[in-house]
Amino acid sequence: MTDQKIEIEHRYLELPDSFYTRVKPSPLKEGRIVCFNAPLAQAMGFQATDPSDWAGVGSGTELLEGMDPVAMKYTGHQFGVYNPELGDGRGLLLWETVGPDGRRWDWHLKGAGMTPYSRFGDGRAVLRSTIREYLCSEAMAGLGIPTTRALFMVSARDPVRRESIETAATLLRVTQSHIRFGHFEFAAHHHGEKALRSLLEHVIGLHYPELAELPEQERYQRWYQETVERTARLIADWQAVGFCHGVMNSDNMSIIGETFDYGPFAFLDDFDAGYICNHTDQGGRYAYNRQPNVGFVNCQYLANALVPVMNEDDVRRGLRNYEIAYNQRFLQTMRNKLGLAKESETDLSLIMDTFSMLHEHSIDYTLFFRGLSSLSANGRASVRNLFVDRSVADEWLSRYQERLEEEEVSDEKREAGMRAVNPKYILRNYLAQKVIMEAQNGDYEPMERLLAVLTRPFDEQPENEEFAAPPPDWGKHLNISCSS
């Protein structure tokens, strides 16, 4: 199953043993591979001739030589309240591999059973949530947004009680690091400076080796600044594509700036700046328009954890870079989406007025920008027809056309560039729900087809036009919870 060029490691075990507990997976019955990410496996350096070879690992019935599963311990702020009881409650870090290209991969089995950190949970994941994470992590990768990835998925016959009886599944999630902001909070609040320095040096050594030779304070300052900036840029990318995470607790924030822990996520359909995709988020703490600020607050939580080992002025300077990095990334990305190669002082006003218009008139976010990307070829209809009041569209389009007169590239070149950043296909909730319903009946072909579409979100794909359609009425306000 493995290529000889792959190195097997488990560097996480170099951390103090307070950061983990060894746990064996709890076996599932008759588990079978139902989706296998062959292109990703190949990129990681693994043979994928027979995906069923991995069913035992995914079912928790087999461990390969070198696998030493551990449940990671961390803490974090959940909905603004510090919770010291957190940790991997249903997932296990199996091992780490280094591929032929030198990239490092953590292998994490989600739904592997109970751990010391399960609290009142059963340690299992259900089929619907596993499908949603598999689909969304691959959709985000297709969009070019940093994310964890899905290597394979196993379904089983074991019953799992949630709101009703569902069936169990597991996901083999891979990424360069599973360390979260919450790991640093755990070290700082419960084990002091020595543990905190161990964690810092571990992360810097593995993921920021270019900083390793710098003096300690400069090394820590440069690392924190980079972490803050990566986080800011990630959330700017979310906002630009209309992605809502749903549970931006600090224990769900990746230390390397990736989209992490997919739960009740959603991509916007009709634009609603205050959209709340998690029905348990009663106060709207993680609403779409609050995500940028929540990212900053989480960086503050990380800053507070680092104060015992860092100069406070360095921490403050690093934190100030969040707003700078976010604003630069967001403004540039929105310029790209609008096809504005030249910078103008009026651009920010145009962008914010565009968002206000989309919000006020509940315009489909993805269809609007994709329609704008073929304006010269298809005319104004693809944009105008999204509006009940066509005069609103006409007024905005006239203003937009005036701004385009400042540009120097041809319409064809500009719109080709716009289509490369404005997706035609996103993972709408209703599409995920249709796939889940088919999978619950044992048919995974619709999921495979949707995955293939989502890997090329910017291509026209005329044979897959149905996946670009707006949601039917039943699919516009699906109730998604944290239950998994």
C-alpha positions, 0 to 999 in steps of 0.5 A: 500500500505504501511507496518506498519513498515515503517516510513514516514518523509520529513527531507529535509524540515528541511533545510532553505526554500531557498533550495526548493519550494513547487510545486504540480505535473502537472497531466498526462492523463490516466497514467498507470504503465508499469514497477514496481520494485517489489523486490525493493518495497519489500526491501523498506518495501512496499506491491506490490500486485497491482502495479496499486495502484501507478498509481495516484502518478506516474501520478501526480493525487494523493498524499498520506498522508505525501507527500509534494512535493518540487522542490529542489534548487541547482546550479552547474558547467555545462561543466565547467561554473557556472550556478546559475539558476539550480534546479529541473526543472522537478522532485519533492521530494515527501517524505522520507520513512524509511524501516523495515531495517532502510534504508532511501529512498527519493522518487523523481518523474521525469517528474512531470511538470514545477517548478520555476527552469524549465527555458525554459523547460516544466517539462516533461520527455519522454518515451525513456529517462525514459526507458533508466534511468529505465534500466540503474539504474537497470543494474548498481545495478546488476553490484554492482555499487552504483546507484539511483534506479527505483521503477516504471514507468508510461506512458501517452498519453500526447504529448511532443515536443522534436525534434519531438512529443513524449509521456510523462512518469514519473519515480519514482526514489529512493535513500538514498539522492538526495542532490548533489554537487550543493546544496553546491555550491548554499549554499556557493555562495548565502546564506553564512555560516549559510546555508552551515552549515545547509546543512552540518549538515543535510547530516552528521546527516542523512548519516554519523551519526557515525561522529555526535559527533566529534568536528566540524572541524574534523567532516567536514574534515572526511565527506569531505574525505569520500565524495571524496573517495566515488566519486573516487571509483565510477568513478573507477568502471565506468571505469572498467566496461566501463561505460560513464556517458555523463554529469558529471556536478557538479549538477549531482554528488551525495553527497553519491557517487552514479551514478546519473542523467542518460542522454546520457550514454553508455557502451563501445562496441568496446573500444575507450578511447576517446569515447564521448557518448553525441553528444552535448559534442562537446569538449569531456569534458566528454569523457570516458578517461576524467571521472576520472579527471572530478570527481576530478574537481567536488570535487574541486568545492565542496572544494571551496564551503566548504572553508568558513566553513572548514580549508583550509588544511583539504580541501586540505588533503581531496582532495588529497585522490581522486587520492589515492582512485581512483588508489587503487580501479581501480588497484585492480578491474582490477587485479580482472578482470584479475584474478591476486590474487597476486600483482606484480610490472608489473601489472600496465604495463600489465593493461595499455598495455591491454587498449592500445591494446583494443583501437588500435584494437577496441576490444569489451571491455565486450566480451574481459574480459568475454572471458578471464574468460573462457580461460582454458575451451574454449581455446584461440578462444573466445579472438583471434576471437575478433581480425582481426590480431590474432597475436596481441592476441597471443602475448598478451595472451603469456604475460598474461600466463607468468604472470599467472604462478606467481599465486597459485590458479587453473585455475578453481578457478581463472576463476570462480572469474573472471566471478564474476566480468566480466559481460556477459551482459551489457546495450548496447545502441542497446538493449535499443533502441530495447526495446524503439521501442517496448514500443512506440508500447505499448509492454513492455514485451521486457523491462521486459525481458531485465531487468530480464537479467540485474539483473544477469549480471554475470550469463551465462543465456544460454537461453538469449545468444542473449543479450550478442551479439555485436551490429549490425552495426546500433547499434554501433554509436547511437546518444544520446542527453541530450534531455529528 
